[in-house]
Amino acid sequence: METDHRPWGHYEVLADENDHKVKRIIVYPGKRLSLQRHRRRSEHWFILYGKAVVTIDLEKLELQAGQSVDIPLGAAHRILNTGDENLAFIEVQTGEYFGEDDIERLQDDYGRA
């Protein structure tokens, strides 16, 4: 299984097919992913454990274990771990392309924007 470590946590690719990609993502307490959007895929996030605030364009949603959210194609989005423990969620990508070069970073805590 492919694992990729980032400043905010890490992820494992669980499935990488022609019509979808699935990741298990861990976000450390107090950390967040970059504010980003995708031109060629939408995403569905299912929270396994932990507490999160998800931003989709101008909307902020508080989510916890068992809850999920859809990220539409082209929407600016990010997730923040608001808890004291790791946050884990499953990301299901659907669309026409799933490469990491389809990430347009709009804002980033780690200088990658």
C-alpha positions in Angstrom: 0.0 0.0 0.0 1.3 3.4 -1.0 1.8 5.8 2.0 2.6 9.5 1.5 3.7 11.7 4.5 2.9 15.4 4.5 3.4 18.2 7.1 -0.2 17.8 8.3 -0.3 14.0 8.5 -0.3 11.1 6.0 -2.4 9.1 3.6 -2.6 5.6 2.2 -4.0 4.8 -1.3 -6.5 2.0 -0.8 -7.7 1.8 -4.4 -6.5 3.4 -7.6 -8.7 2.5 -10.5 -9.6 4.1 -13.9 -13.0 5.4 -12.5 -12.1 6.1 -8.9 -9.4 6.5 -6.2 -9.8 5.8 -2.5 -7.5 7.2 0.2 -7.4 6.8 4.0 -6.2 10.2 5.3 -4.8 10.9 8.8 -4.7 14.6 10.0 -2.7 15.5 13.2 -4.4 17.5 15.9 -4.6 21.2 15.1 -3.4 20.7 11.5 -5.2 21.3 8.2 -4.8 20.5 4.5 -4.3 23.3 2.0 -7.3 25.2 0.7 -7.5 23.6 -2.7 -9.6 22.8 -5.7 -9.6 20.2 -8.5 -10.6 20.6 -12.1 -11.0 17.0 -13.0 -12.5 15.2 -9.9 -15.0 15.5 -7.1 -14.6 13.9 -3.7 -16.6 12.3 -1.0 -15.2 12.4 2.6 -16.4 10.0 5.3 -15.1 10.7 8.8 -13.9 7.5 10.6 -12.8 9.1 13.9 -12.0 12.5 15.3 -13.5 16.0 14.9 -13.2 18.2 11.8 -14.2 21.5 10.4 -14.6 21.2 6.6 -14.6 24.3 4.4 -16.4 24.2 1.0 -16.2 27.5 -0.7 -17.6 29.9 2.0 -19.4 27.3 4.0 -17.9 25.7 7.2 -19.3 22.3 8.5 -18.5 20.6 11.7 -18.2 16.8 11.2 -17.4 13.8 13.4 -17.2 10.1 13.2 -19.9 8.6 10.9 -20.6 11.8 9.0 -19.7 12.6 5.5 -19.6 15.4 2.9 -19.5 15.8 -0.8 -16.9 18.1 -2.4 -18.1 19.2 -5.8 -15.8 19.5 -8.8 -14.1 22.9 -8.7 -15.1 23.8 -5.2 -12.4 25.4 -2.9 -12.1 23.0 0.1 -10.0 22.0 3.1 -10.3 20.0 6.3 -9.1 21.0 9.8 -8.6 18.6 12.7 -10.2 20.5 15.7 -9.7 17.6 18.2 -6.9 16.5 20.5 -6.5 13.2 18.7 -5.8 12.2 15.1 -8.6 12.7 12.6 -9.1 9.9 10.1 -11.3 10.0 7.0 -11.8 8.1 3.8 -11.7 10.1 0.6 -13.4 8.7 -2.5 -12.4 10.5 -5.7 -14.6 10.2 -8.8 -14.1 11.9 -12.2 -11.8 11.6 -15.1 -8.3 12.0 -13.5 -6.9 11.4 -10.1 -3.2 12.6 -10.2 -1.7 14.8 -7.5 -1.0 17.4 -10.2 -4.8 18.2 -10.3 -4.4 20.0 -6.9 -4.6 23.8 -7.2 -3.5 25.2 -3.9 -5.2 28.5 -3.0 -3.7 28.8 0.5 -1.3 26.6 2.4 0.1 26.6 6.0 3.3 25.0 4.7 4.4 27.3 1.9 3.2 25.1 -1.0 0.7 27.5 -2.5 
